[in-house]
Amino acid sequence: MGKNILLGITGGIAAYKTAAAASALTKQGHNVFTVMTESACEFISPLTFQSLTGNPVEVDMFSPPDRFEVKHISLADRADITLVAPATGNFIGKLAGGIADDLLSTIIMATRSKVLIAPAMNVNMYEDVSFQRNLSILKERGYQIIEPESGYLACGYEGTGRMPEAEMLVKSILSHLTISDLDGLKFLVTAGPTREPLDPVRFMSNYSSGRMGYALADRAAARGAEVTLISGPTALKPPAGVRLIRVEQAREMQEAVLEEFADKQVIIMAAAVADYRPADYHEEKIKKQENNLKQISLKQNPDILTAVREAKAKEQILVGFAAESGRILEKARDKYQRKAPDILVVNDISRSDRGFAAETNAGFIFTGEEELELTLRSKTKFAEAVLDEIKDWL
Ligand code: PMT
């Protein structure tokens, strides 16, 4: 059944992407109501949204309503979900400061629906200290932030501040409209490979793309969890509404995990952490003609999962991943005993359609009581199944 989606538009050129999102949501059968600030009307016409959604567009707080109702309250109550996109620095500042001086800010203050905010602005404005403080205030209050992307900005600058495309806005809305069975829980997820440098241009790493960990973070956030994702280097877009911490080396990942895990109810470690690193880092690029690098000595990296298991409280759930090939069940049972997470997810990496870098995955979930087989499916569906199991455990 179609949902009532409230779109708030503030003054930014990215408003054209929101128009495309409004059109897509309407075509999917949702009832889209648009509220624009006066500055938004300088960038795009209310008529655009009216034509695309088939609903009247509201701008003015005091224009007479069709029938008697308090306009901002009725719009606020009607929304199943609210998205403000683009959200300017000024508008985010108003929300953070509790100012409600126009129709849109008044509605946001009054609504009990989930509110997604998609900031869009110049990189220097985005990095401004007061803006970042305002953004953290919104995050603390439970607003879901659709993080801006990096790239070419309409003002001619390169950097962070570009609003994601319409497709991403739609995906964020739809994912927040699904079940919220992980509402109120805090998740920590690790993803991707680590990179262990040898000199300024060379490193040791592995083929992890980060897809599995990102899918887990994305689905957990979509089901209502507050998710922190600690990621090694990947080419993936950060999932909407997830707090992302980027790291490179295993030791950096360990530091970030140990700093973050204490207040999380669920810790999922899907990263492929390098077990070893080059023992010596060469400050300068190693020259070929020196012909002196016949062997690379390695040093063992810390085992992050073991460190968390030893430090965590009993009620915190620790989920490990294991990548195995050949006799995977046997090896996985052994790893489950040795590393002793609460839940161990095993994936077979001997085939190209699962495990490292694949779009799909298959494997087993060990919970101590059962060994549940997960047949081949997309990493998103695989992530959903892992989360279902965690939900049962909870
Ligand atoms: O990123 P993708 O391309 O989507 O691929 C997904 C994946 C195959 C990388 C993922 O599904 C997976 O299996 N991740 C764990 C891979 C791995 O390193 O397994 P392992 O058996 O070496 O480690 C077991 C567990 O200990 C893992 O939870 C790992 O995060 C953790 N570990 C490992 C080494 C180390 N030094 N510290 C750790 O915490």
Boltz pocket constraint, residues with backbone or C-beta under 6 A from the ligand:
constraints:
  - pocket:
      binder: B
      contacts: [[A, 190], [A, 191], [A, 192], [A, 193], [A, 207], [A, 208], [A, 209], [A, 210], [A, 211], [A, 212], [A, 213], [A, 250], [A, 269], [A, 270], [A, 271], [A, 272], [A, 273], [A, 274], [A, 275], [A, 301], [A, 302], [A, 303], [A, 304], [A, 305], [A, 306], [A, 319], [A, 320], [A, 321], [A, 322], [A, 323], [A, 345], [A, 347], [A, 355], [A, 356], [A, 357], [A, 358]]
      max_distance: 6.0
